[in-house]
Amino acid sequence: MSADSPATPSQPSGLEVIRRVQAQGGTGRPFIGELLGMRFDTVEHGRVVISLDTRPEFANPLGSTHGGVAATLLDSVMGCAVHTTLPAGVGYTTLELKVNYIRAARTDGLTLVAEGTTVHVGRRTATAEGGVHDGDGRLVAHATTTCLIIPEA
């Protein structure tokens, strides 16, 4: 079944799962996106855009947004982009994440926007790339990921 094919009522496709998260503002259970205040702005086959607003609790010891926030945002947006390409009942997990930090981000409500797109989706692995930009469109961090495709059980 392709990711664009209708899924069975009991198991939605990956694209349908992520669109439900977008529509509901969450998964219906606690997840990292709620903790960080992630918003799913765009969900398409192979492409996801997620944004969040920084806050003082995100600070590192130097007072700027901790790099782990950008890494988590990138891991989420790239993983979700991969998920949108998967058929019903197929999952994934991150095997590798490589993040490059370009500049610091303030913690005073700055909107960070991350976009993730798939590069390759195979039977066993998928790769994706992503970037985080600040409210002025400046690149904050960019990354690549490799995900393990977990077939239906």
N, C-alpha and C positions, 0 to 999 in steps of 0.2 A: 504494500500500500504506500503511495506517495504521501508526503506531508500535506499536500493540498487536497487529498481525497477525504471524503467524509469518514469519520471514525465511528466505531460502534458506540451506541449510547453509553455503555458502561466504561469505555476507555476513550478519552479524547486524545487527539493528536497533540504533539508538542506545541504546535502553533496555537491550538485551542486552549491548552493549559495556560500558556503565557498571556493570551488575550483575556482569559478569565481573571488572572492576577491583575491585569491592567484595569479591567472593568470593576473589579471589587476593591481595588486599592490594596490588595493583599491576597494571601492564600486561604484565609479562613483559619489559619493556625499561626502561631508566632514564627516569624522568620526575620532574617537580618535586615531586610528592606524596611520593616516597620521600625526597628531599632534606630536605623540611620535616617529614616524619613524619605526613602526612595520613592520617586514617582515614575511610573512607566509611561513615558510620553508617546512613544511610537513602537508598535509591534508589527513586524512584517516577516515574511518568510526569509530567514537568513539575516535579519537586521533588527536590532533593538536599540532604542534610545531611552536612557534612564537619567533623571536629574535628582539632585538633592540640594538643600541649603545648608551651608556650614553653620556651626554653632560653637560656642566657647568650649563645650565638652569634647570637641574633636581635637583640641590643641595638643601638640607635642611639647616637650620641655622648652622649646624655643618660642612657643606662642603661635606658630602657624599650624595649619591643619596637618594632622599626623598622616604620614604616607600610607599607613594601613587603611585609611578611609578611601583614598584613591585606588589602592590595590583591591579592596573589597568591591568598590564600584565597578572596576574593570573586570574582575572575576565574574561578577554578577551579569554584567551586560554582555560579555562575550559568551558565557555559558548559556544565557537565555537565548542568544542568537543561534547557537548550536541547537538548543532545545526546540526552537521553532521549526527546524528542518526534520525532526524525527517523527516517525509514525507512532500511533497509539501503542502504549505498553513498552516503548523503548526509552531507556534513560541514558544518563551520561554522568561522568564525574571528571573533575579537573585532574589531569596528570601532571601538567607543567604550566607555570605562569611566569612570564618574564615581563617585568615592569621597568620602564625608564622614566625617571622623574625629571621634569624640565624646569619647573619653578614652584615656589611655595604658594599656597593658597591661604587667604585670610580666614578667620573663624567667625566673622561678624555677619553671617547671613548671605555670604557670597553663593550664588547659584553655580554649581558644578554640573556640567552636562556631559554624559558619557555616551558614546555610540560604539556598538559592537557589530561586526559583520563577519560572516563565515568566509573562510578562504577555501576550505576543502572539507567535505563531509563524505567519509567513506563508510565501509561496513564496520570497521573496528575502531577507527579514530577520526577525530574532526579537528580542524584548526580554525582559529578565528583571530581577528585583530581588533584593537579598540583604542580609543583616545578619550581623554577627559579635557574639556575646555572650560575656562572660567567665563563669567558673564560678559567679558569683553572679547570673547572668542580666542583668547590666547591659550595655547596648549600648556596644560599642567603636567600631564603624564600620558604615555602611550604604552601599549602592551601587546603581547601575543600569548596565545594559549594553545595547548593540545589537550583534547578531551578524549577519554575512553568511552566508546559507545557500549552501553550495557543492553544486550538483546533481551527480548521478552523472556520471562522466566517460565 
